[in-house]
Amino acid sequence: FCTLLPLFSKTTMEAFLTKIVTEKNFAMGISWEPQGDVLVSAGTPFYLADAKMQAYKAKSEEFKFPKGKGIPGRVWESKGYEGKDSVQNFTAEQYPRVNVAKECGVKGCCAFAVLKGGEVAYVAEFFLFGDYAEDAAVVQYIKDEAAKVFA
């Protein structure tokens, strides 16, 4: 009998999400944690800067992503980063939560792999009600903060 424990404390991950959301003006940050061959967000750390994101968070918890599927799954597979200006024009194949995003008014998002020992411990995903305009300085800032916090 073996129990898998997260590589980082949930408190540390929640503090990281809170810092990025508040400093970079995202509406919400959620984490996806590998459990076997899928990522899950149910029971994982998150931070809401806008209460209107609560419905999207709750509905996201119903999804599980294998490697390569959806933004969280693609980031898990690549161990990198992905950002989208607006997910509302995507197909369900490209963005499985597209109908939920439309219903809740979510448009822009970006996600980052949080690594420990070269493996993905979490995928951190951030959301906006407006379009996400990729900014190399912001992307680097988030990567640097993750490296500091999770080193």
Salt bridges, closest charged atoms under 4 A:
GLU23 OE2 - LYS19 NZ 3.21
GLU33 OE1 - LYS10 NZ 3.47
GLU61 OE2 - LYS57 NZ 2.97
GLU82 OE2 - ARG74 NH2 2.81
GLU82 OE2 - LYS84 NZ 3.50
GLU93 OE1 - LYS69 NZ 3.67
GLU103 OE2 - LYS59 NZ 2.15
GLU119 OE2 - LYS79 NZ 3.53
GLU125 OE2 - ARG97 NH2 2.76
ASP131 OD1 - LYS107 NZ 3.34
GLU145 OE1 - LYS19 NZ 3.75
GLU145 OE2 - LYS148 NZ 2.82
